[in-house]
Amino acid sequence: MVSDNRVVIVFFSKDGNTRSGAKRLNERLGGKIIELREQKKGNFLQALFKKGSKLQGNPWNEITGATDVYLMQPIWASNAVPAMNTFLQNADFSGKQVTIITFQQFADLRNSDKVHHDIATAVKQRDGQVIGNFAFSGGKMGHCAEEKLIYDQIDSMVLPD
């Protein structure tokens, strides 16, 4: 198990799928978990047009000492969620290795490659290095999948030593 807050898991979850995944990943890695919380809930249109939402606090400051950052989020409208868009616009990823993890309702994981590419581009523009991408299925919109499904997918990830 990696530890001492060099590992930071940043996540946004609306229905609980990503929250469950972040919890399980943290059990495996032992790090710091940062939940992105919106002042006003983001929506489908903001995601569709790749807009951000106003977040509570300055969560991007929480990754300052990290060497490994895991970005976790659901996919909305075939795009990143507004909360993650705001985080990506403000975070400094210099010297950080970033892993992108998404959850979505479709078992065929459609458009996850596009979302991963968009997030990776934003990370690279802010001087980070993307070292991995994982696409998982969660519950249908508005519903959380069974915890076992989420945990099994997180447990299938090969993690660095």
N, C-alpha and C positions, 0 to 999 in steps of 0.2 A: 504494500500500500504506500503510495506517495503521500506526502503530508506537508505541514507547516505553512499553509496558505500561499505556497508558490503555485498551487493549483486553485483556480477560481472557476466556478460554474455559474454562468450568467444565464438566466432563463426567464421566459415569459410563458404563462399558462392561463388560458381562459377556462377550460373545462376540466383541468386536472391531469391530463395525460402527460404533459411536459413536466409538471410539478412532480408527479410520481417518478418519471424518468430521472429528473435531477436528484431526487432523494436517493434513488438506487445507485446512480453514478457516484454520488458523494459517499455512499457506503463503501464503494469499491476503491475510491481514490483518497478519501479523507482530505478535504480542502475547505474552501469557503464557498458558500452558496449566496448568490445575489439574485433576488427576485425583482424583475422589472415591474414596477407598479405605476400605472397611469393615473394622472390627476383626473382625467375624463376618459372614459373608455374609448379606445380606438375602434374603428369599424372597417367593414368590408371595402368601402370606397377608398379609404385612406390606404389600405393595403393594395388595392387595384392600381392606384396612381402613385404607389411607392412613397407615400408621405409618412411623416413621423407623428407621434403623439407626445404631449407634454408628460414628462415623467416626474414622479415624486423624488425629490432629492437629486443628487448627482452620482448615480450608480457607476458611471465610467471612472470615477476616482477610486473605486474599490478594486480595480485591477492593477493599480500602479506597481505594486511589488510582485505581481504574478509573473511566472515564466510560462505557464501553461494555462490557456483560457479555453473553456468549453462553452460554446454558444448554442443554446437549446431553445427551440421555438416551434410552434405549430406553423403550418403553411395555410395562409388565407388567400383566396382569390389567385392562386398560383404565384404568390409572392411572399416576401418576408412580412411579418406583422409590424404595425406602426411603432410599437414600443421598441422592437429591435432596430428598426430604421433609425430612430432617434439615438439609441445607444451607439450604433455604428458611426453615426455622424459626429459623435463627441468623444469617443474612446481613442486613446493613444495605444496602439498595439506594438509599438517599437520594442524589438527584442522578445516578442512573445510568440509562442507556438500556439496556433488556434485550431481547434477541432469544431466542426459544425455538425449539429445533430438536429434533425427535423422530425416532426410527427405530422401525419395527415390522415384524413379519413379514408383515402383510397388505397386499397391493398396493392394496386399496381404501382404505387408511388409516383404517379404521373407528375411531371413538372418539378420533381425534387432536384434534378440536375440543374435546371435553370435557377432555382432559388439558391442552391448551393453556390453556383457560379456568381450570382449577384452579391451574395454575402461575402464570398471570397474576394471579389473585386474591391468591395468596400474595406475589408481588412487589409489588403495589400496597399491600398491608397493611404492607409494610416500606418504603414510600415510594419505590418505583421506578416507572419508566415503561416499559411494554412497547411496543416500536416495531415488532415483527415476529414472525411465527410461520411455521415451515416444518415440514411433515410429509413424511418420506421413508420409503421401504421399505428394509429391510435383509434379512438372511438369516433363514431359518426358525429357530425357537427352538433354541438350542444350536449354531448354525452362523453363521459369518461370510459375508456376501455377497462377491462378487467386488469387489476394490478399485475397478475401473473403474465399477461401478454406484454405489458410494458417492461416488467422486470426481465423476462426471458430475452427480449430484444437487447436491452442494455447489457445483460450478462453475455451476450454473443459478441460484444465488442472486444477486439484485441487491444489492450491498453499498453502504453509504454511502461517499462520497469521503473 
